[in-house]
Amino acid sequence: MGVCDAIRQNTPVGKPNAMSAPHLPKVTGINPPIPVSTQTAAPPPDVPAVPGAFLQDRLAGWVSDLTTLHELTESLAGTGTLDSALRELLSAGASLVGARRGLLVLQPGDGGGPSRTVGLGLTPAELGHIETVPRGATAYGRFLDGLPDTGGPQASPDILGDPGLDPRSREVALRIGYAASYAQPLATPAAGRLGVAVWLYDEPAEPLDRRRHLVGLYGHYAAQHLARLLELERTRADAAVIREELLPSRLPPTPGVRLAARHRTAPRGGGDWYDALPLPDNALGISVGSVSGSGPSALAAVGRLRAGLRAYAVLEGEDPVAVLSDLELLVRQTEPAGSATALYAYCEPGHRTVLLSGAGHAPPLVTGDLRTEFVETSLSAPLGMLSCWEAPSVEFSPLPGETVLLYTDGLLRCTGAPRDRAFDRLHAAAAGVPKALRLDPGAVADHVLRAVLPDCAEPDGCPEDVVVLAVRFD
């Protein structure tokens, strides 16, 4: 049944015309305590009646309602996050039922989360007051608890006049200043209960049947949209957990160096990774890398390559070229359609020496009180791009107190600048680290991230994966 048929079936032919306005007003269409006539005024006696005028007004009302419903659903469809969809739904529903304030409680019936409460025209303190009311005393609370008598919309046209009102409900209604409410459950056959939207009126009132029908149609579409966004958010949350499990849970304590890592995640989940592995003779193997692509396939590739590199580092970690050569063979065997960049460094903190090799990866940056400069590395191809990969290693010696920054290409690409300018921005950020912060590698990494990518200061704030691994030599 289409929207037009639904509206026609819900509007009896003999019912007074309440839909002649060209658009739905923002605050009208409410049944006040004193009934207001909605009958079309009779024409003067000397003016002949027009038989088709009533049907024309009715048709104009239907067209207006359909136009409004289309505009609101289009606006809701443009929301791409759960939070923005919840706020759009609450605001649009308020315009349909003629309310000024309201709240929306998202609480999926399967218990899988997430659960949220969003307010419209209510302060956080007022939302907190409403949440102190016992759930069993509210229509929306009974719906969220799954009680069988609250499967549909619930109108409370005169809350303060209800003799059976819970005392706490009366106290909160008086404090916040609302006298009526209308609750619209949100559910789909597949997902079950998702939540409920409640709109609050300043005076005793309730929506007309026509407005109830419209907000019901809108709520049906909104619940389907919320179910899709909810599933997407759950998938992203699961991917984030897997991604974090693929990275080191802690960096190993190693005499002579201090380590800190920062990882900013792309919305879809990219393939950037890092690692630090203690090796015999108080040595340390450190690595960063990036797998092409995004999503679950990239995460799976990250797990395979990081595990492979760890094994190769244990066997022949003092030879970075051999480690990356073995890793290149693994890429060709397990990722035939993909490629990866990687940088592996064998560090001996007691001697303050670093021997490294890179495969298509950006060079490390050494920064301290006396210098800030990129390590000169030879040009090399990413892993999986050539039939036989090989590149020479490079050795350098950090000075006491200097920090070596290893990073992924996402740090450069997210600047949106050409590559040479991105390198200049990174160099300036490292050179500008305040002296007081240089003692802490985590503070150095944070300063560089804020300076190079101010919009990526928080996790999940970057369009691409970004990794910064800071190694400070004592």
Backbone torsions as a table, in degrees:
resi	resn	phi	psi	omega
1	MET	NA	127.9	-179.7
2	GLY	-76.9	172.6	179.8
3	VAL	-63.7	-38.9	-179.8
4	CYS	-61.6	-46.5	-179.7
5	ASP	-62.3	-39.5	-178.9
6	ALA	-63.0	-41.3	-179.6
7	ILE	-68.7	-40.3	179.6
8	ARG	-63.1	-42.5	-178.2
9	GLN	-66.9	-25.8	-177.5
10	ASN	-91.8	1.0	-177.6
11	THR	-124.3	96.8	178.9
12	PRO	-59.4	148.3	-176.4
13	VAL	-64.4	-36.4	-175.7
14	GLY	-86.2	4.9	-177.4
15	LYS	-78.4	144.2	179.2
16	PRO	-58.0	148.7	-177.4
17	ASN	-74.7	114.2	176.0
18	ALA	-118.0	17.4	-172.6
19	MET	-130.3	27.1	-176.1
20	SER	-84.6	-11.4	179.8
21	ALA	-68.3	143.4	-178.9
22	PRO	-63.6	-31.0	176.9
23	HIS	-141.5	157.6	179.2
24	LEU	-68.7	122.3	175.5
25	PRO	-65.9	161.2	-176.4
26	LYS	-74.3	-36.3	-171.9
27	VAL	-127.6	10.1	178.8
28	THR	-102.2	-175.7	-179.3
29	GLY	81.8	24.2	-178.9
30	ILE	-112.7	140.9	175.0
31	ASN	-80.8	107.5	178.3
32	PRO	-78.5	171.4	178.3
33	PRO	-57.8	-38.0	177.0
34	ILE	-97.8	116.8	-175.3
35	PRO	-57.3	140.6	176.1
36	VAL	-112.7	128.3	-177.1
37	SER	-67.4	136.6	177.0
38	THR	-113.5	12.2	179.4
39	GLN	-71.0	141.8	176.4
40	THR	-68.4	131.5	-178.5
41	ALA	-60.2	136.9	179.9
42	ALA	-71.0	143.7	179.6
43	PRO	-70.5	156.0	176.8
44	PRO	-57.5	154.2	-176.6
45	PRO	-58.8	-31.1	-176.4
46	ASP	-86.3	2.4	179.1
47	VAL	-108.8	121.6	-178.5
48	PRO	-66.8	143.8	179.2
49	ALA	-70.3	146.7	178.1
50	VAL	-105.4	110.8	-173.3
51	PRO	-58.3	-35.2	-175.1
52	GLY	-89.7	0.0	-174.8
53	ALA	-64.9	-40.6	-178.5
54	PHE	-63.7	-44.4	179.4
55	LEU	-67.0	-34.3	177.7
56	GLN	-66.0	-41.1	177.5
57	ASP	-64.3	-40.6	179.5
58	ARG	-62.7	-44.2	179.2
59	LEU	-64.3	-40.1	177.8
60	ALA	-62.1	-37.5	178.1
61	GLY	-65.5	-43.2	177.6
62	TRP	-59.7	-44.9	-179.7
63	VAL	-62.1	-41.6	179.6
64	SER	-63.0	-43.3	180.0
65	ASP	-64.5	-42.9	179.1
66	LEU	-63.1	-40.2	178.8
67	THR	-62.9	-45.3	179.2
68	THR	-62.9	-45.0	-179.8
69	LEU	-62.6	-40.0	178.5
70	HIS	-63.7	-44.3	-179.1
71	GLU	-62.8	-40.9	-177.6
72	LEU	-70.6	-40.4	179.2
73	THR	-69.7	-34.5	175.7
74	GLU	-64.1	-40.7	178.6
75	SER	-65.1	-40.4	178.8
76	LEU	-66.6	-38.8	180.0
77	ALA	-63.9	-23.5	179.4
78	GLY	-78.1	-7.9	178.6
79	THR	-80.9	134.8	-176.4
80	GLY	-111.1	-4.7	178.5
81	THR	-124.5	158.0	-178.2
82	LEU	-64.5	-42.2	-178.5
83	ASP	-63.4	-44.5	-179.7
84	SER	-66.6	-35.6	178.3
85	ALA	-67.1	-39.9	179.3
86	LEU	-62.5	-42.3	-179.1
87	ARG	-70.8	-38.0	177.6
88	GLU	-65.2	-43.3	179.2
89	LEU	-60.5	-45.3	-177.8
90	LEU	-64.6	-42.1	-179.3
91	SER	-69.4	-44.5	179.9
92	ALA	-64.6	-41.8	178.3
93	GLY	-62.5	-35.8	178.1
94	ALA	-62.9	-39.5	178.6
95	SER	-68.2	-30.6	179.8
96	LEU	-73.6	-39.4	-177.7
97	VAL	-94.9	-3.1	176.9
98	GLY	77.1	33.5	179.4
99	ALA	-107.3	162.5	-178.6
100	ARG	-106.1	-28.0	-176.7
101	ARG	-131.9	167.1	178.1
102	GLY	175.7	178.5	176.3
103	LEU	-146.8	153.5	178.7
104	LEU	-129.4	125.3	179.4
105	VAL	-108.5	116.8	174.8
106	LEU	-97.0	115.9	179.5
107	GLN	-150.3	86.4	-177.0
108	PRO	-54.4	138.5	-177.4
109	GLY	-68.7	-19.5	179.9
110	ASP	-81.0	-3.1	178.0
111	GLY	74.9	7.0	-177.4
112	GLY	-82.4	-8.2	-179.7
113	GLY	70.5	179.0	-2.7
114	PRO	-78.6	159.8	177.3
115	SER	-114.1	133.8	-178.4
116	ARG	-146.9	155.7	173.3
117	THR	-126.8	124.3	-177.8
118	VAL	-118.9	137.4	-179.1
119	GLY	-113.3	154.8	174.5
120	LEU	-127.1	116.1	-178.6
121	GLY	70.8	16.1	179.8
122	LEU	-123.7	136.7	176.8
123	THR	-76.9	162.0	175.8
124	PRO	-56.1	-36.3	178.8
125	ALA	-65.7	-40.2	178.7
126	GLU	-66.4	-39.5	174.8
127	LEU	-61.3	-38.8	178.3
128	GLY	-63.6	-39.8	177.5
129	HIS	-62.0	-43.9	-179.5
130	ILE	-62.6	-37.4	-178.0
131	GLU	-72.5	-10.0	176.1
132	THR	-82.1	-12.7	177.8
133	VAL	-69.4	133.3	178.1
134	PRO	-55.6	134.6	-175.0
135	ARG	-60.7	-35.4	-179.2
136	GLY	-67.3	-13.1	-179.3
137	ALA	-93.4	-0.6	-179.1
138	THR	-121.8	149.4	179.4
139	ALA	-64.3	-41.2	-178.0
140	TYR	-70.8	-33.1	177.8
141	GLY	-67.0	-38.8	178.5
142	ARG	-67.1	-35.0	177.0
143	PHE	-66.6	-43.9	-179.1
144	LEU	-65.1	-28.3	177.6
145	ASP	-81.3	-4.3	175.6
146	GLY	78.9	24.4	178.7
147	LEU	-70.3	141.4	-171.5
148	PRO	-69.5	-19.6	-175.8
149	ASP	-89.7	8.9	-177.4
150	THR	-128.9	43.9	-178.2
151	GLY	-81.3	-15.7	-177.1
152	GLY	-122.5	-174.6	179.2
153	PRO	-59.3	147.9	-178.5
154	GLN	-129.5	122.7	178.1
155	ALA	-106.1	133.4	172.9
156	SER	-120.0	86.7	-170.4
157	PRO	-71.4	-20.5	-179.2
158	ASP	-147.9	85.0	-174.3
159	ILE	-63.9	-48.1	-176.3
160	LEU	-69.5	-24.5	178.2
161	GLY	-86.2	1.0	-179.5
162	ASP	-79.4	114.8	-177.4
163	PRO	-66.7	-23.5	-179.7
164	GLY	-94.4	15.2	-175.5
165	LEU	-67.6	137.4	176.0
166	ASP	-63.8	136.4	-177.8
167	PRO	-56.3	-37.6	179.8
168	ARG	-67.4	-35.8	177.5
169	SER	-63.5	-41.8	178.9
170	ARG	-63.8	-43.4	-178.8
171	GLU	-61.9	-44.3	-178.9
172	VAL	-68.9	-40.9	179.3
173	ALA	-62.0	-41.6	178.2
174	LEU	-67.0	-39.9	-177.9
175	ARG	-67.3	-42.8	-177.3
176	ILE	-84.2	-28.8	176.0
177	GLY	92.9	42.3	173.1
178	TYR	-123.2	150.3	-173.6
179	ALA	-123.5	-8.2	-179.7
180	ALA	-153.9	160.5	179.8
181	SER	-148.7	158.5	174.4
182	TYR	-138.4	122.1	-176.1
183	ALA	-109.8	130.4	178.4
184	GLN	-117.6	108.5	177.8
185	PRO	-64.9	152.1	178.1
186	LEU	-121.9	115.7	-177.3
187	ALA	-156.4	156.4	173.5
188	THR	-132.2	155.4	178.4
189	PRO	-59.4	-35.4	-176.9
190	ALA	-80.4	-44.9	-175.0
191	ALA	-90.1	-17.3	-176.4
192	GLY	75.9	-151.9	-178.5
193	ARG	-66.9	130.0	176.1
194	LEU	-108.5	-39.3	-177.2
195	GLY	169.6	-161.0	-178.7
196	VAL	-154.3	141.9	175.0
197	ALA	-106.0	135.4	-179.6
198	VAL	-127.1	125.0	177.3
199	TRP	-109.1	140.2	-172.4
200	LEU	-113.8	138.1	178.9
201	TYR	-109.7	145.3	179.1
202	ASP	-74.2	-26.1	-179.6
203	GLU	-125.8	160.7	175.2
204	PRO	-56.0	127.0	-175.6
205	ALA	-172.4	166.7	171.6
206	GLU	-156.7	154.6	-177.0
207	PRO	-69.9	150.4	171.2
208	LEU	-65.2	161.1	179.9
209	ASP	-57.2	-39.2	-178.7
210	ARG	-62.4	-41.4	179.6
211	ARG	-71.7	-34.7	175.1
212	ARG	-61.7	-41.2	-179.7
213	HIS	-64.2	-43.0	-179.8
214	LEU	-64.9	-45.3	-179.1
215	VAL	-69.6	-26.2	174.3
216	GLY	-67.3	-42.8	176.4
217	LEU	-63.5	-42.7	179.7
218	TYR	-65.2	-42.2	179.5
219	GLY	-63.9	-34.1	177.9
220	HIS	-63.8	-45.5	178.2
221	TYR	-67.7	-41.9	-177.7
222	ALA	-62.2	-38.2	179.8
223	ALA	-63.3	-39.5	178.2
224	GLN	-64.8	-41.2	178.6
225	HIS	-65.1	-42.4	178.5
226	LEU	-63.2	-38.9	180.0
227	ALA	-61.4	-40.2	178.6
228	ARG	-66.0	-45.3	179.5
229	LEU	-66.2	-35.1	178.5
230	LEU	-63.8	-43.5	178.5
231	GLU	-64.6	-39.0	178.2
232	LEU	-64.2	-43.0	-179.4
233	GLU	-66.4	-38.5	177.4
234	ARG	-63.8	-39.9	178.6
235	THR	-63.8	-42.2	178.6
236	ARG	-64.2	-40.0	179.2
237	ALA	-64.1	-41.5	177.8
238	ASP	-63.4	-41.0	179.2
239	ALA	-64.9	-37.0	179.1
240	ALA	-64.7	-39.4	178.2
241	VAL	-64.1	-45.1	179.2
242	ILE	-62.5	-42.2	-178.6
243	ARG	-61.9	-42.8	179.9
244	GLU	-67.5	-33.4	178.2
245	GLU	-68.7	-25.5	179.6
246	LEU	-78.5	-15.7	179.7
247	LEU	-100.6	162.2	-177.7
248	PRO	-60.1	134.3	176.1
249	SER	-72.6	-25.9	176.1
250	ARG	-155.1	150.8	176.9
251	LEU	-89.3	137.8	-172.7
252	PRO	-70.1	136.8	173.0
253	PRO	-71.6	127.4	-177.2
254	THR	-132.8	124.9	178.5
255	PRO	-57.2	133.1	175.7
256	GLY	96.6	-14.1	178.1
257	VAL	-139.1	157.5	171.4
258	ARG	-127.0	138.5	-173.4
259	LEU	-117.9	148.9	172.8
260	ALA	-152.2	140.7	-179.4
261	ALA	-129.2	144.8	174.7
262	ARG	-130.5	130.8	-177.6
263	HIS	-129.0	118.9	175.5
264	ARG	-109.7	128.2	-168.8
265	THR	-101.4	137.1	175.0
266	ALA	-71.6	155.4	-179.4
267	PRO	-55.3	-40.3	-178.6
268	ARG	-89.1	-5.5	-178.8
269	GLY	82.4	104.7	-178.5
270	GLY	-93.3	-165.0	-174.8
271	GLY	-118.3	31.7	177.8
272	ASP	-86.4	145.0	-178.1
273	TRP	-150.5	168.2	176.1
274	TYR	-150.3	165.6	179.7
275	ASP	-162.4	156.2	174.3
276	ALA	-143.9	128.9	-171.3
277	LEU	-133.9	121.7	175.2
278	PRO	-66.9	137.9	-178.5
279	LEU	-124.4	165.8	-179.7
280	PRO	-57.6	158.3	178.0
281	ASP	63.3	35.4	177.2
282	ASN	58.8	27.4	176.5
283	ALA	-89.8	170.2	-177.0
284	LEU	-141.9	130.1	174.2
285	GLY	-103.8	125.2	179.0
286	ILE	-124.0	148.2	-177.1
287	SER	-154.0	151.7	169.5
288	VAL	-136.7	154.9	180.0
289	GLY	-166.0	173.1	-178.5
290	SER	-148.4	132.1	177.8
291	VAL	-102.1	139.5	178.9
292	SER	-66.5	148.2	178.1
293	GLY	94.6	-174.9	179.5
294	SER	-152.4	173.5	178.6
295	GLY	84.2	-165.0	-175.5
296	PRO	-58.7	-37.5	-178.9
297	SER	-65.2	-39.2	178.2
298	ALA	-67.0	-38.6	178.4
299	LEU	-63.5	-40.9	178.5
300	ALA	-63.5	-40.5	178.7
301	ALA	-64.6	-39.3	177.2
302	VAL	-58.3	-45.0	179.9
303	GLY	-61.0	-42.8	-178.9
304	ARG	-67.0	-45.1	-175.8
305	LEU	-71.0	-39.2	179.7
306	ARG	-65.6	-40.7	177.9
307	ALA	-65.2	-40.4	178.7
308	GLY	-64.8	-43.5	-179.4
309	LEU	-63.3	-38.3	178.1
310	ARG	-60.0	-43.7	-179.6
311	ALA	-64.5	-43.4	-179.4
312	TYR	-67.5	-34.1	179.3
313	ALA	-66.9	-37.1	177.5
314	VAL	-66.1	-38.7	-176.4
315	LEU	-76.3	-42.5	-174.4
316	GLU	-146.4	44.8	-174.2
317	GLY	-64.3	-25.8	-179.3
318	GLU	-73.2	-5.9	178.9
319	ASP	-119.8	88.4	-176.6
320	PRO	-58.1	-33.2	179.4
321	VAL	-64.3	-42.6	179.1
322	ALA	-65.3	-38.4	179.2
323	VAL	-61.7	-47.0	-179.1
324	LEU	-72.4	-29.4	175.8
325	SER	-64.1	-43.7	176.5
326	ASP	-64.3	-39.1	180.0
327	LEU	-66.5	-34.9	178.3
328	GLU	-64.3	-39.1	176.9
329	LEU	-63.9	-38.8	177.9
330	LEU	-64.6	-39.9	178.8
331	VAL	-62.1	-44.9	-178.9
332	ARG	-66.3	-28.4	-179.5
333	GLN	-83.7	-36.7	-173.8
334	THR	-104.5	-21.1	-179.2
335	GLU	-127.5	65.8	-173.6
336	PRO	-64.0	-25.4	-178.8
337	ALA	-102.5	5.5	-175.9
338	GLY	-122.2	179.3	177.4
339	SER	-145.6	169.9	-178.4
340	ALA	-154.6	149.0	170.0
341	THR	-107.7	153.9	-178.5
342	ALA	-158.0	152.0	172.7
343	LEU	-137.5	127.0	179.0
344	TYR	-124.5	134.9	-178.7
345	ALA	-129.5	134.9	175.4
346	TYR	-102.2	114.9	-174.3
347	CYS	-110.4	138.1	171.4
348	GLU	-118.9	90.3	-174.1
349	PRO	-59.0	-32.9	-179.8
350	GLY	-63.2	-31.4	178.0
351	HIS	-101.6	-2.7	-176.1
352	ARG	50.0	53.6	175.0
353	THR	-124.0	147.2	178.6
354	VAL	-132.9	125.2	175.2
355	LEU	-114.8	120.7	-173.1
356	LEU	-136.6	161.6	174.0
357	SER	-145.9	145.0	-178.2
358	GLY	-128.6	151.3	177.1
359	ALA	-122.8	94.2	179.5
360	GLY	66.2	20.7	-173.9
361	HIS	-107.9	152.6	179.3
362	ALA	-66.3	147.0	-176.1
363	PRO	-72.6	151.3	175.1
364	PRO	-65.1	162.3	178.7
365	LEU	-123.0	125.6	178.5
366	VAL	-101.4	127.6	-178.8
367	THR	-136.7	140.8	179.2
368	GLY	-164.0	-166.1	-177.8
369	ASP	-68.9	-29.9	-173.4
370	LEU	-102.0	-19.6	-176.9
371	ARG	-156.5	157.1	168.2
372	THR	-142.3	110.7	-175.6
373	GLU	-152.5	151.0	177.2
374	PHE	-79.2	145.5	176.3
375	VAL	-76.4	132.0	180.0
376	GLU	-74.8	111.9	177.5
377	THR	-119.9	155.7	-179.4
378	SER	-79.0	156.1	177.8
379	LEU	-69.4	133.5	-179.0
380	SER	-145.0	158.0	-179.4
381	ALA	-91.8	153.2	174.0
382	PRO	-62.5	159.0	177.7
383	LEU	-69.1	138.9	178.6
384	GLY	88.7	0.5	-178.1
385	MET	-95.5	-26.3	-178.3
386	LEU	-119.5	158.2	179.2
387	SER	-68.3	-25.1	178.1
388	CYS	-146.2	114.5	-177.7
389	TRP	-93.4	141.4	173.5
390	GLU	-163.6	140.5	176.9
391	ALA	-154.8	146.8	-178.6
392	PRO	-74.2	159.1	176.4
393	SER	-91.0	164.0	-179.6
394	VAL	-130.6	137.4	178.0
395	GLU	-117.5	138.8	175.3
396	PHE	-148.2	165.6	-175.8
397	SER	-126.1	106.7	175.6
398	PRO	-66.7	146.0	176.5
399	LEU	-80.8	159.5	177.2
400	PRO	-57.0	131.5	179.7
401	GLY	88.4	-5.3	179.0
402	GLU	-84.1	154.1	179.5
403	THR	-118.5	132.0	175.5
404	VAL	-99.3	124.4	-179.8
405	LEU	-104.1	119.0	170.7
406	LEU	-105.8	140.0	-173.0
407	TYR	-151.2	163.8	177.6
408	THR	-100.1	166.1	-177.3
409	ASP	-64.4	-19.5	177.9
410	GLY	-59.2	-31.4	177.9
411	LEU	-62.4	-35.3	180.0
412	LEU	-81.5	-42.5	-176.4
413	ARG	-67.9	-34.1	-177.1
414	CYS	-68.5	-14.4	176.4
415	THR	-69.4	-24.9	-177.2
416	GLY	76.1	4.1	-178.3
417	ALA	-100.0	160.8	172.6
418	PRO	-55.9	157.4	-171.4
419	ARG	-59.8	-40.7	-178.9
420	ASP	-66.0	-37.4	178.0
421	ARG	-71.1	-33.1	176.6
422	ALA	-64.5	-40.9	175.7
423	PHE	-62.5	-40.8	178.6
424	ASP	-62.3	-40.5	179.9
425	ARG	-65.5	-41.2	178.2
426	LEU	-64.1	-43.3	179.5
427	HIS	-61.9	-44.3	-179.7
428	ALA	-64.9	-37.6	179.6
429	ALA	-65.0	-43.0	179.7
430	ALA	-68.1	-39.5	179.8
431	ALA	-68.3	-24.5	-177.7
432	GLY	-91.3	8.2	177.8
433	VAL	-65.3	125.3	179.1
434	PRO	-59.0	148.4	-175.6
435	LYS	-60.5	-35.2	-178.5
436	ALA	-66.3	-23.4	-178.5
437	LEU	-89.4	-13.8	-173.1
438	ARG	-71.3	-13.2	178.2
439	LEU	-74.1	-19.9	-175.5
440	ASP	-115.6	115.2	-179.1
441	PRO	-63.2	-31.1	176.5
442	GLY	-65.1	-39.4	177.8
443	ALA	-66.9	-36.7	177.0
444	VAL	-62.7	-47.1	-180.0
445	ALA	-62.6	-42.0	179.2
446	ASP	-63.5	-42.5	179.9
447	HIS	-63.1	-42.9	-179.8
448	VAL	-63.6	-43.7	179.3
449	LEU	-61.9	-45.2	-179.1
450	ARG	-64.5	-37.4	-177.2
451	ALA	-75.7	-39.6	-177.6
452	VAL	-81.2	-42.1	-176.7
453	LEU	-131.0	80.4	-178.2
454	PRO	-61.2	-27.3	180.0
455	ASP	-80.5	-7.3	-177.8
456	CYS	-110.5	25.6	-178.0
457	ALA	-66.8	-27.5	-179.6
458	GLU	-104.7	154.0	174.5
459	PRO	-58.0	149.7	179.8
460	ASP	63.5	23.6	-179.4
461	GLY	-108.8	7.1	-176.7
462	CYS	-111.3	146.2	176.6
463	PRO	-71.7	-17.5	177.7
464	GLU	-134.0	162.0	173.3
465	ASP	-63.6	140.7	177.1
466	VAL	-136.6	131.1	176.0
467	VAL	-126.5	134.4	171.8
468	VAL	-129.8	121.6	177.9
469	LEU	-115.8	117.3	-177.1
470	ALA	-106.6	129.8	-179.9
471	VAL	-123.8	109.5	-179.5
472	ARG	-100.1	127.4	179.6
473	PHE	-94.4	127.7	-178.9
474	ASP	-75.4	NA	NA
